[in-house]
């Protein structure tokens, strides 16, 4: 009997631990023009940046000021001060972007195998209370979550053939799937402040066993090359 109790306890602990959101992580996705976007969560900060062979850009740090779990989602409240930009030629004073120190909300959900993360980013709340109030008035389920991948998963996907080498039938399939994806998610996209069509395209490319590194510009060039008409989103 004692062994059975220990077995039940072990199974419970395994299920409990696997269901808990990770305390720290790094996930990746493809940004525009073949840049790789990276988001890293640590104990007290969240980092975002984009990398390419040419270097690093948009290297940002958000200090975590609050965190809570609601069902499958983890809400991370962060604080970020607008950056000081370099002054234009002929001006002596730096120019600060408009706005004040604000709360940026990140909502994420990690898959059981830790290979994927669904991420929602909401910016420019005056306080944590304002962010929570906005969340209460806008259902998370009505927002568009972008998909990010583990380092190993993205490395596997980028080994797929490139869209720039695809034939006409493949390009047509990618375009049709992308337009269908945008149509199905148009309400969620409209309700989401931080969104790029590249996120949708990357998912469609992976679904067609093509590298997610191809950009919207690449798709545009291929549709022009094959004289494929781009339909309106319905």
RODREN-801745 format. One record per atom (N, C-alpha, C): residue number from 1; atom name; x, y, z. Coordinates in nm, 2 decimals, m for minus. Atoms other than C-alpha are relative to their C-alpha. Layout:
<atoms>
NUM  CA  X  Y  Z
...
</atoms>
This chain:
<atoms>
1  N  0.08  m0.12  0.00
1  CA  0.00  0.00  0.00
1  C  0.09  0.13  0.00
2  N  m0.08  m0.12  m0.01
2  CA  0.28  0.24  0.09
2  C  0.06  0.03  m0.14
3  N  m0.06  m0.03  0.14
3  CA  0.44  0.19  m0.26
3  C  m0.10  0.06  m0.09
4  N  0.11  m0.06  0.09
4  CA  0.10  0.27  m0.42
4  C  m0.01  0.15  0.03
5  N  0.01  m0.14  m0.04
5  CA  0.08  0.60  m0.22
5  C  0.12  0.08  m0.06
6  N  m0.12  m0.07  0.05
6  CA  0.44  0.69  m0.32
6  C  m0.01  0.01  m0.15
7  N  0.02  m0.01  0.15
7  CA  0.35  0.61  m0.69
7  C  m0.10  0.11  m0.03
8  N  0.10  m0.10  0.02
8  CA  0.04  0.83  m0.67
8  C  0.06  0.14  0.02
9  N  m0.06  m0.13  m0.03
9  CA  0.24  1.11  m0.51
9  C  0.10  0.04  m0.11
10  N  m0.09  m0.03  0.11
10  CA  0.51  1.08  m0.78
10  C  m0.07  0.05  m0.12
11  N  0.08  m0.04  0.12
11  CA  0.26  1.10  m1.06
11  C  m0.06  0.14  0.01
12  N  0.06  m0.13  m0.03
12  CA  0.09  1.40  m0.90
12  C  0.11  0.11  m0.02
13  N  m0.10  m0.10  0.00
13  CA  0.42  1.58  m0.86
13  C  0.05  0.03  m0.15
14  N  m0.04  m0.01  0.14
14  CA  0.52  1.51  m1.22
14  C  m0.10  0.08  m0.08
15  N  0.11  m0.08  0.08
15  CA  0.19  1.64  m1.36
15  C  0.00  0.14  0.05
16  N  0.00  m0.14  m0.05
16  CA  0.20  1.94  m1.13
16  C  0.11  0.08  m0.05
17  N  m0.12  m0.07  0.04
17  CA  0.55  2.04  m1.22
17  C  0.00  0.03  m0.15
18  N  0.01  m0.02  0.14
18  CA  0.49  1.99  m1.59
18  C  m0.10  0.10  m0.04
19  N  0.11  m0.10  0.03
19  CA  0.18  2.21  m1.57
19  C  0.04  0.14  0.04
20  N  m0.04  m0.13  m0.04
20  CA  0.37  2.50  m1.41
20  C  0.07  0.07  m0.11
21  N  m0.07  m0.08  0.10
21  CA  0.49  2.78  m1.63
21  C  0.15  0.01  0.04
22  N  m0.14  m0.01  m0.04
22  CA  0.87  2.80  m1.65
22  C  0.04  0.13  0.06
23  N  m0.04  m0.12  m0.06
23  CA  1.04  3.05  m1.43
23  C  0.09  0.09  m0.09
24  N  m0.09  m0.07  0.10
24  CA  1.29  3.14  m1.70
24  C  m0.01  m0.07  m0.13
25  N  0.00  0.06  0.13
25  CA  1.30  3.08  m2.07
25  C  0.06  0.10  m0.10
26  N  m0.03  m0.08  0.12
26  CA  1.42  3.20  m2.41
26  C  m0.07  m0.07  m0.12
27  N  0.07  0.05  0.12
27  CA  1.21  3.16  m2.72
27  C  0.03  0.09  m0.12
28  N  m0.03  m0.07  0.12
28  CA  1.25  3.27  m3.08
28  C  m0.11  0.00  m0.11
29  N  0.09  0.00  0.12
29  CA  1.05  3.37  m3.39
29  C  0.07  0.08  m0.10
30  N  m0.06  m0.07  0.11
30  CA  1.12  3.53  m3.72
30  C  m0.07  0.14  m0.01
31  N  0.05  m0.14  0.01
31  CA  1.08  3.91  m3.75
31  C  0.01  0.03  m0.15
32  N  0.00  m0.04  0.14
32  CA  1.07  4.10  m4.08
32  C  0.14  0.00  m0.05
33  N  m0.13  m0.01  0.08
33  CA  1.35  4.09  m4.34
33  C  0.10  m0.10  0.06
34  N  m0.08  0.11  m0.04
34  CA  1.49  3.76  m4.20
34  C  0.08  0.03  0.13
35  N  m0.06  m0.02  m0.13
35  CA  1.58  3.90  m3.86
35  C  m0.07  m0.11  0.09
36  N  0.06  0.10  m0.10
36  CA  1.53  3.65  m3.57
36  C  m0.03  0.08  0.13
37  N  0.04  m0.06  m0.13
37  CA  1.34  3.79  m3.27
37  C  0.02  m0.10  0.11
38  N  m0.03  0.08  m0.11
38  CA  1.43  3.66  m2.93
38  C  m0.07  0.07  0.13
39  N  0.05  m0.05  m0.13
39  CA  1.25  3.70  m2.59
39  C  0.05  m0.09  0.11
40  N  m0.06  0.07  m0.11
40  CA  1.41  3.60  m2.27
40  C  m0.06  0.04  0.13
41  N  0.06  m0.03  m0.14
41  CA  1.24  3.58  m1.92
41  C  0.10  m0.05  0.10
42  N  m0.09  0.03  m0.12
42  CA  1.47  3.59  m1.61
42  C  m0.08  0.02  0.12
43  N  0.07  m0.02  m0.12
43  CA  1.38  3.62  m1.25
43  C  m0.06  0.14  0.02
44  N  0.05  m0.13  m0.03
44  CA  1.35  3.99  m1.25
44  C  m0.01  0.09  m0.13
45  N  0.00  m0.08  0.12
45  CA  1.36  4.10  m1.62
45  C  m0.05  m0.08  m0.12
46  N  0.03  0.06  0.12
46  CA  1.23  4.04  m1.96
46  C  0.07  0.07  m0.11
47  N  m0.09  m0.06  0.10
47  CA  1.46  4.10  m2.26
47  C  m0.06  m0.03  m0.14
48  N  0.04  0.02  0.14
48  CA  1.36  4.14  m2.63
48  C  0.11  0.06  m0.09
49  N  m0.10  m0.05  0.10
49  CA  1.60  4.18  m2.92
49  C  m0.02  m0.08  m0.13
50  N  m0.01  0.07  0.13
50  CA  1.65  4.09  m3.29
50  C  0.14  m0.01  m0.04
51  N  m0.14  0.03  0.04
51  CA  1.96  3.93  m3.43
51  C  0.00  m0.04  m0.14
52  N  m0.03  0.04  0.14
52  CA  2.11  3.87  m3.77
52  C  0.15  0.00  m0.02
53  N  m0.15  0.00  0.03
53  CA  2.45  3.81  m3.92
53  C  0.06  0.14  0.01
54  N  m0.04  m0.14  0.00
54  CA  2.47  4.19  m3.95
54  C  0.02  0.05  0.14
55  N  m0.01  m0.05  m0.14
55  CA  2.44  4.23  m3.57
55  C  m0.13  m0.01  0.08
56  N  0.11  0.00  m0.09
56  CA  2.18  4.31  m3.30
56  C  m0.07  0.13  m0.01
57  N  0.07  m0.12  0.00
57  CA  1.90  4.56  m3.30
57  C  m0.12  m0.02  0.10
58  N  0.12  0.01  m0.09
58  CA  1.60  4.65  m3.08
58  C  0.03  m0.08  0.13
59  N  m0.04  0.07  m0.12
59  CA  1.78  4.53  m2.77
59  C  m0.06  0.07  0.12
60  N  0.08  m0.07  m0.11
60  CA  1.53  4.61  m2.49
60  C  m0.01  m0.08  0.12
61  N  0.02  0.07  m0.13
61  CA  1.50  4.53  m2.12
61  C  m0.12  0.06  0.07
62  N  0.12  m0.04  m0.08
62  CA  1.18  4.54  m1.92
62  C  0.02  m0.06  0.14
63  N  m0.01  0.05  m0.14
63  CA  1.20  4.52  m1.54
63  C  m0.14  m0.05  0.04
64  N  0.12  0.07  m0.04
64  CA  0.94  4.28  m1.40
64  C  m0.05  0.07  0.13
65  N  0.06  m0.07  m0.12
65  CA  0.71  4.46  m1.14
65  C  m0.12  m0.08  0.05
66  N  0.11  0.08  m0.05
66  CA  0.44  4.19  m1.11
66  C  m0.02  m0.12  m0.09
67  N  0.02  0.12  0.08
67  CA  0.35  3.84  m1.22
67  C  m0.11  m0.08  0.07
68  N  0.10  0.08  m0.06
68  CA  0.05  3.62  m1.18
68  C  m0.05  m0.10  m0.11
69  N  0.04  0.10  0.09
69  CA  m0.09  3.30  m1.33
69  C  m0.15  m0.02  0.00
70  N  0.15  0.02  0.01
70  CA  m0.45  3.26  m1.46
70  C  m0.02  m0.11  m0.09
71  N  0.02  0.12  0.08
71  CA  m0.52  2.91  m1.58
71  C  0.13  m0.03  m0.08
72  N  m0.12  0.04  0.08
72  CA  m0.28  2.83  m1.87
72  C  0.09  0.12  m0.03
73  N  m0.08  m0.12  0.04
73  CA  m0.16  3.19  m1.90
73  C  0.07  0.06  0.12
74  N  m0.08  m0.08  m0.10
74  CA  0.11  3.38  m1.71
74  C  0.00  0.14  m0.04
75  N  0.01  m0.15  0.03
75  CA  0.07  3.76  m1.69
75  C  0.13  0.06  0.06
76  N  m0.12  m0.06  m0.05
76  CA  0.40  3.94  m1.66
76  C  m0.01  0.15  m0.02
77  N  0.01  m0.14  0.01
77  CA  0.38  4.31  m1.58
77  C  0.14  0.06  0.01
78  N  m0.13  m0.05  0.00
78  CA  0.69  4.51  m1.67
78  C  0.00  0.15  m0.01
79  N  m0.02  m0.14  0.01
79  CA  0.82  4.86  m1.66
79  C  0.11  0.04  m0.09
80  N  m0.10  m0.04  0.10
80  CA  1.01  5.03  m1.94
80  C  m0.01  0.15  m0.02
81  N  0.00  m0.15  0.03
81  CA  1.12  5.39  m1.98
81  C  0.03  0.02  m0.14
82  N  m0.02  m0.02  0.14
82  CA  1.10  5.52  m2.33
82  C  0.15  0.04  m0.02
83  N  m0.15  m0.03  0.02
83  CA  1.46  5.54  m2.48
83  C  0.03  0.14  m0.04
84  N  m0.05  m0.13  0.04
84  CA  1.67  5.85  m2.53
84  C  0.06  m0.02  m0.14
85  N  m0.05  0.01  0.14
85  CA  1.74  5.89  m2.90
85  C  0.11  0.10  m0.02
86  N  m0.10  m0.09  0.04
86  CA  2.04  6.05  m3.06
86  C  m0.05  0.12  m0.06
87  N  0.05  m0.12  0.06
87  CA  2.00  6.41  m3.15
87  C  0.03  0.01  m0.14
88  N  m0.03  m0.02  0.15
88  CA  1.97  6.50  m3.52
88  C  0.12  0.09  m0.01
89  N  m0.12  m0.09  0.02
89  CA  2.27  6.68  m3.67
89  C  m0.04  0.14  0.02
90  N  0.02  m0.14  m0.03
90  CA  2.29  7.04  m3.56
90  C  m0.08  0.03  0.12
91  N  0.07  m0.02  m0.12
91  CA  2.10  6.98  m3.24
91  C  0.09  m0.05  0.12
92  N  m0.09  0.03  m0.11
92  CA  2.28  6.97  m2.90
92  C  m0.07  m0.09  0.10
93  N  0.08  0.07  m0.10
93  CA  2.00  6.81  m2.69
93  C  m0.05  m0.13  m0.05
94  N  0.06  0.12  0.04
94  CA  1.89  6.45  m2.70
94  C  m0.16  0.01  0.00
95  N  0.15  m0.01  0.01
95  CA  1.52  6.39  m2.79
95  C  m0.05  m0.13  0.06
96  N  0.06  0.11  m0.06
96  CA  1.32  6.16  m2.57
96  C  m0.14  m0.03  m0.07
97  N  0.13  0.03  0.07
97  CA  1.03  5.97  m2.73
97  C  m0.11  0.04  0.09
98  N  0.11  m0.05  m0.08
98  CA  0.69  6.09  m2.62
98  C  m0.05  m0.11  0.09
99  N  0.05  0.10  m0.10
99  CA  0.54  5.92  m2.32
99  C  0.07  0.00  0.13
100  N  m0.06  0.01  m0.13
100  CA  0.63  5.84  m1.96
100  C  0.03  m0.14  0.03
101  N  m0.03  0.13  m0.03
101  CA  0.76  5.54  m1.79
101  C  m0.14  m0.08  0.01
102  N  0.13  0.06  0.01
102  CA  0.48  5.29  m1.86
102  C  0.01  m0.15  0.03
103  N  0.01  0.15  m0.03
103  CA  0.36  4.93  m1.79
103  C  m0.02  m0.07  m0.14
104  N  0.02  0.08  0.12
104  CA  0.40  4.68  m2.07
104  C  m0.04  m0.14  0.05
105  N  0.05  0.13  m0.05
105  CA  0.20  4.35  m2.02
105  C  0.04  m0.10  m0.11
106  N  m0.03  0.12  0.08
106  CA  0.33  4.02  m2.16
106  C  m0.08  m0.12  0.06
107  N  0.07  0.12  m0.04
107  CA  0.10  3.72  m2.15
107  C  0.05  m0.12  m0.08
108  N  m0.06  0.11  0.07
108  CA  0.24  3.38  m2.23
108  C  m0.06  m0.13  0.05
109  N  0.04  0.14  m0.03
109  CA  0.15  3.01  m2.24
109  C  0.09  m0.09  m0.07
110  N  m0.10  0.09  0.05
110  CA  0.41  2.74  m2.29
110  C  m0.06  m0.14  m0.02
111  N  0.05  0.13  0.02
111  CA  0.33  2.41  m2.45
111  C  0.06  m0.11  0.09
112  N  m0.04  0.10  m0.09
112  CA  0.36  2.09  m2.25
112  C  0.14  m0.05  m0.03
113  N  m0.14  0.05  0.04
113  CA  0.68  1.98  m2.44
113  C  0.10  0.11  0.00
114  N  m0.08  m0.11  m0.01
114  CA  0.82  2.33  m2.40
114  C  0.06  0.05  m0.13
115  N  m0.05  m0.03  0.13
115  CA  0.88  2.35  m2.77
115  C  m0.06  0.13  m0.06
116  N  0.06  m0.12  0.06
116  CA  0.64  2.64  m2.84
116  C  m0.05  0.09  0.12
117  N  0.06  m0.09  m0.09
117  CA  0.52  2.95  m2.66
117  C  m0.10  0.09  m0.07
118  N  0.10  m0.10  0.05
118  CA  0.21  3.16  m2.73
118  C  0.02  0.13  0.08
119  N  m0.03  m0.13  m0.06
119  CA  0.28  3.53  m2.66
119  C  m0.09  0.11  m0.05
120  N  0.07  m0.12  0.03
120  CA  0.07  3.84  m2.64
120  C  0.07  0.12  0.07
121  N  m0.06  m0.11  m0.05
121  CA  0.22  4.18  m2.59
121  C  m0.09  0.12  0.00
122  N  0.08  m0.12  m0.01
122  CA  0.03  4.49  m2.47
122  C  0.08  0.11  0.07
123  N  m0.08  m0.10  m0.05
123  CA  0.19  4.82  m2.41
123  C  m0.08  0.13  0.05
124  N  0.05  m0.14  m0.03
124  CA  0.14  5.17  m2.27
124  C  m0.11  0.01  0.10
125  N  0.09  m0.02  m0.11
125  CA  m0.06  5.12  m1.95
125  C  0.07  0.08  0.10
126  N  m0.06  m0.09  m0.09
126  CA  m0.01  5.38  m1.69
126  C  0.04  m0.06  0.13
127  N  m0.03  0.07  m0.12
127  CA  0.00  5.13  m1.40
127  C  m0.04  m0.14  m0.01
128  N  0.04  0.14  0.00
128  CA  m0.04  4.77  m1.31
128  C  m0.15  m0.01  0.01
129  N  0.14  0.00  m0.02
129  CA  m0.39  4.84  m1.20
129  C  m0.08  0.03  m0.13
130  N  0.06  m0.03  0.13
130  CA  m0.47  5.00  m1.54
130  C  0.01  m0.12  m0.10
131  N  m0.02  0.11  0.09
131  CA  m0.32  4.70  m1.72
131  C  m0.10  m0.11  0.04
132  N  0.10  0.11  m0.04
132  CA  m0.54  4.46  m1.51
132  C  m0.14  0.04  m0.03
133  N  0.14  m0.05  0.03
133  CA  m0.85  4.68  m1.57
133  C  m0.02  m0.02  m0.15
134  N  0.01  0.02  0.15
134  CA  m0.78  4.67  m1.95
134  C  m0.02  m0.15  m0.03
135  N  0.01  0.15  0.02
135  CA  m0.74  4.29  m1.93
135  C  m0.14  m0.04  0.04
136  N  0.13  0.04  m0.04
136  CA  m1.07  4.26  m1.75
136  C  m0.11  0.04  m0.10
137  N  0.10  m0.05  0.10
137  CA  m1.25  4.46  m2.02
137  C  0.02  m0.06  m0.14
138  N  m0.03  0.06  0.13
138  CA  m1.08  4.28  m2.31
138  C  0.04  m0.14  0.02
139  N  m0.03  0.14  m0.02
139  CA  m1.09  3.90  m2.31
139  C  0.13  m0.04  m0.07
140  N  m0.12  0.05  0.06
140  CA  m0.75  3.74  m2.37
140  C  m0.03  m0.09  m0.12
141  N  0.03  0.09  0.11
141  CA  m0.92  3.48  m2.59
141  C  m0.03  0.08  m0.13
142  N  0.04  m0.07  0.12
142  CA  m1.02  3.76  m2.83
142  C  0.12  0.07  m0.06
143  N  m0.13  m0.07  0.05
143  CA  m0.65  3.87  m2.88
143  C  0.08  m0.11  m0.09
144  N  m0.09  0.09  0.08
144  CA  m0.40  3.73  m3.13
144  C  0.13  m0.03  0.06
145  N  m0.12  0.04  m0.06
145  CA  m0.12  3.54  m2.97
145  C  0.10  m0.05  m0.11
146  N  m0.10  0.04  0.09
146  CA  0.20  3.50  m3.17
146  C  0.07  m0.13  0.05
147  N  m0.07  0.12  m0.03
147  CA  0.39  3.17  m3.18
147  C  0.15  0.01  0.00
148  N  m0.14  0.00  m0.01
148  CA  0.75  3.15  m3.06
148  C  0.05  m0.14  0.02
149  N  m0.05  0.13  0.00
149  CA  0.98  2.85  m3.07
149  C  0.12  m0.02  0.08
150  N  m0.12  0.02  m0.07
150  CA  1.25  2.69  m2.87
150  C  0.12  0.01  m0.10
151  N  m0.11  m0.01  0.09
151  CA  1.60  2.72  m3.01
151  C  0.01  m0.12  m0.09
152  N  m0.02  0.12  0.08
152  CA  1.61  2.36  m3.13
152  C  m0.11  m0.02  m0.10
153  N  0.11  0.00  0.09
153  CA  1.26  2.38  m3.28
153  C  0.02  0.09  m0.12
154  N  m0.02  m0.09  0.11
154  CA  1.34  2.69  m3.48
154  C  0.12  m0.04  m0.09
155  N  m0.12  0.05  0.08
155  CA  1.68  2.54  m3.59
155  C  m0.05  m0.11  m0.10
156  N  0.05  0.11  0.09
156  CA  1.49  2.24  m3.73
156  C  m0.09  0.06  m0.11
157  N  0.09  m0.05  0.10
157  CA  1.23  2.45  m3.91
157  C  0.08  0.08  m0.11
158  N  m0.08  m0.08  0.09
158  CA  1.50  2.68  m4.07
158  C  0.08  m0.09  m0.10
159  N  m0.06  0.09  0.10
159  CA  1.64  2.37  m4.24
159  C  m0.09  m0.04  m0.11
160  N  0.09  0.03  0.11
160  CA  1.33  2.34  m4.45
160  C  0.04  0.08  m0.12
161  N  m0.03  m0.08  0.12
161  CA  1.35  2.46  m4.81
161  C  m0.05  0.14  0.01
162  N  0.03  m0.15  0.00
162  CA  1.34  2.84  m4.87
162  C  m0.11  0.03  m0.10
163  N  0.10  m0.04  0.09
163  CA  1.04  3.00  m5.02
163  C  0.05  0.06  m0.13
164  N  m0.05  m0.07  0.12
164  CA  1.26  3.19  m5.27
164  C  0.03  m0.10  m0.11
165  N  m0.03  0.11  0.10
165  CA  1.33  2.85  m5.44
165  C  m0.12  m0.08  m0.03
166  N  0.12  0.07  0.02
166  CA  0.97  2.74  m5.44
166  C  m0.06  0.01  m0.14
167  N  0.07  m0.01  0.13
167  CA  0.77  2.66  m5.76
167  C  m0.13  0.07  0.01
168  N  0.12  m0.08  0.00
168  CA  0.45  2.83  m5.86
168  C  m0.11  m0.06  0.08
169  N  0.10  0.07  m0.07
169  CA  0.22  2.57  m5.71
169  C  0.02  0.02  0.15
170  N  m0.03  m0.02  m0.14
170  CA  0.39  2.60  m5.37
170  C  m0.02  0.14  0.05
171  N  0.03  m0.14  m0.04
171  CA  0.38  2.98  m5.37
171  C  m0.14  0.03  0.01
172  N  0.15  m0.02  0.00
172  CA  0.01  2.97  m5.46
172  C  m0.06  m0.06  0.13
173  N  0.05  0.06  m0.12
173  CA  m0.05  2.73  m5.17
173  C  0.03  0.08  0.12
174  N  m0.04  m0.08  m0.11
174  CA  0.14  2.95  m4.93
174  C  m0.09  0.13  0.01
175  N  0.08  m0.12  0.00
175  CA  m0.05  3.26  m5.04
175  C  m0.14  m0.03  0.04
176  N  0.14  0.04  m0.04
176  CA  m0.39  3.08  m5.01
176  C  m0.01  m0.02  0.15
177  N  0.00  0.03  m0.15
177  CA  m0.30  2.95  m4.66
177  C  0.01  0.13  0.08
178  N  m0.02  m0.13  m0.08
178  CA  m0.18  3.30  m4.55
178  C  m0.13  0.08  0.00
179  N  0.12  m0.08  0.00
179  CA  m0.50  3.47  m4.67
179  C  m0.11  m0.06  0.08
180  N  0.10  0.07  m0.08
180  CA  m0.71  3.21  m4.51
180  C  0.03  0.02  0.15
181  N  m0.04  m0.02  m0.14
181  CA  m0.52  3.25  m4.18
181  C  m0.03  0.14  0.04
182  N  0.04  m0.14  m0.03
182  CA  m0.56  3.63  m4.19
182  C  m0.15  0.02  0.01
183  N  0.15  m0.02  m0.01
183  CA  m0.93  3.60  m4.26
183  C  m0.05  m0.06  0.13
184  N  0.05  0.07  m0.12
184  CA  m0.99  3.35  m3.98
184  C  0.04  0.08  0.13
185  N  m0.05  m0.07  m0.12
185  CA  m0.79  3.57  m3.73
185  C  m0.02  0.15  m0.01
186  N  0.01  m0.15  0.01
186  CA  m0.90  3.92  m3.85
186  C  m0.06  0.07  0.12
187  N  0.06  m0.06  m0.11
187  CA  m1.11  3.99  m3.55
187  C  0.10  0.01  0.12
188  N  m0.10  0.00  m0.10
188  CA  m0.84  3.89  m3.31
188  C  0.12  0.10  m0.03
189  N  m0.10  m0.09  0.05
189  CA  m0.58  4.08  m3.51
189  C  m0.04  0.15  0.03
190  N  0.06  m0.13  m0.02
190  CA  m0.80  4.39  m3.49
190  C  0.00  0.04  0.14
191  N  0.01  m0.03  m0.15
191  CA  m0.82  4.36  m3.11
191  C  0.14  0.00  0.06
192  N  m0.14  0.02  m0.06
192  CA  m0.44  4.32  m3.07
192  C  0.09  0.12  m0.05
193  N  m0.08  m0.12  0.03
193  CA  m0.21  4.62  m3.05
193  C  0.14  m0.03  m0.07
194  N  m0.13  0.03  0.05
194  CA  0.12  4.45  m3.12
194  C  m0.01  m0.13  m0.09
195  N  0.02  0.11  0.09
195  CA  0.10  4.24  m3.44
195  C  0.08  0.03  m0.13
196  N  m0.06  m0.01  0.13
196  CA  0.29  4.18  m3.77
196  C  m0.04  m0.12  m0.08
197  N  0.04  0.11  0.09
197  CA  0.18  3.98  m4.07
197  C  0.11  m0.11  m0.01
198  N  m0.11  0.10  0.00
198  CA  0.53  3.81  m4.05
198  C  m0.03  m0.12  0.09
199  N  0.03  0.11  m0.09
199  CA  0.40  3.61  m3.76
199  C  m0.09  m0.10  m0.06
200  N  0.09  0.09  0.06
200  CA  0.12  3.46  m3.96
200  C  0.07  m0.07  m0.12
201  N  m0.08  0.06  0.11
201  CA  0.35  3.40  m4.26
201  C  0.09  m0.11  0.05
202  N  m0.09  0.09  m0.05
202  CA  0.60  3.22  m4.05
202  C  m0.07  m0.13  0.03
203  N  0.08  0.12  m0.03
203  CA  0.34  2.98  m3.92
203  C  m0.05  m0.08  m0.12
204  N  0.05  0.07  0.13
204  CA  0.20  2.91  m4.27
204  C  0.12  m0.07  m0.07
205  N  m0.11  0.06  0.06
205  CA  0.55  2.85  m4.40
205  C  0.04  m0.14  0.07
206  N  m0.03  0.12  m0.07
206  CA  0.62  2.59  m4.13
206  C  m0.10  m0.11  m0.03
207  N  0.10  0.09  0.03
207  CA  0.29  2.43  m4.20
207  C  0.01  m0.06  m0.13
208  N  m0.03  0.05  0.14
208  CA  0.40  2.39  m4.56
208  C  0.14  m0.06  m0.01
209  N  m0.14  0.06  0.00
209  CA  0.74  2.25  m4.46
209  C  0.10  0.09  m0.08
210  N  m0.10  m0.10  0.05
210  CA  0.92  2.57  m4.57
210  C  0.06  0.08  0.11
211  N  m0.07  m0.07  m0.10
211  CA  1.17  2.77  m4.38
211  C  m0.08  0.13  0.04
212  N  0.07  m0.13  m0.04
212  CA  1.00  3.05  m4.17
212  C  0.08  0.12  m0.02
213  N  m0.09  m0.12  0.02
213  CA  1.29  3.28  m4.25
213  C  m0.05  0.09  m0.11
214  N  0.05  m0.09  0.11
214  CA  1.12  3.40  m4.57
214  C  m0.09  0.11  0.05
215  N  0.07  m0.12  m0.04
215  CA  0.97  3.74  m4.54
215  C  m0.12  0.03  m0.09
216  N  0.11  m0.04  0.08
216  CA  0.66  3.91  m4.67
216  C  0.05  0.06  m0.14
217  N  m0.07  m0.06  0.12
217  CA  0.89  4.09  m4.92
217  C  0.03  m0.12  m0.10
218  N  m0.04  0.12  0.08
218  CA  1.01  3.74  m5.04
218  C  m0.13  m0.05  m0.07
219  N  0.12  0.05  0.06
219  CA  0.65  3.63  m5.09
219  C  m0.05  0.09  m0.11
220  N  0.04  m0.10  0.10
220  CA  0.57  3.95  m5.28
220  C  0.08  m0.02  m0.13
221  N  m0.08  0.02  0.12
221  CA  0.86  3.89  m5.52
221  C  m0.04  m0.13  m0.07
222  N  0.03  0.13  0.06
222  CA  0.76  3.53  m5.58
222  C  m0.14  0.01  m0.07
223  N  0.13  m0.01  0.06
223  CA  0.39  3.62  m5.65
223  C  0.01  0.09  m0.13
224  N  m0.03  m0.09  0.12
224  CA  0.52  3.89  m5.89
224  C  0.06  m0.08  m0.11
225  N  m0.07  0.09  0.10
225  CA  0.75  3.64  m6.06
225  C  m0.09  m0.09  m0.07
226  N  0.09  0.10  0.05
226  CA  0.48  3.39  m6.11
226  C  m0.14  0.06  m0.05
227  N  0.12  m0.07  0.04
227  CA  0.21  3.65  m6.19
227  C  m0.12  m0.05  0.07
228  N  0.11  0.04  m0.09
228  CA  m0.01  3.54  m5.90
228  C  m0.07  0.12  0.06
229  N  0.08  m0.11  m0.05
229  CA  m0.29  3.77  m5.81
229  C  m0.02  m0.02  0.15
230  N  0.02  0.00  m0.15
230  CA  m0.31  3.86  m5.43
230  C  m0.15  0.04  0.02
231  N  0.14  m0.03  m0.02
231  CA  m0.68  3.84  m5.33
231  C  m0.02  0.09  0.12
232  N  0.04  m0.08  m0.11
232  CA  m0.85  4.07  m5.08
232  C  m0.03  m0.09  0.12
233  N  0.03  0.08  m0.12
233  CA  m0.89  3.95  m4.72
233  C  m0.15  0.01  0.02
234  N  0.15  0.00  m0.02
234  CA  m1.25  3.85  m4.66
234  C  m0.03  m0.02  0.14
</atoms>
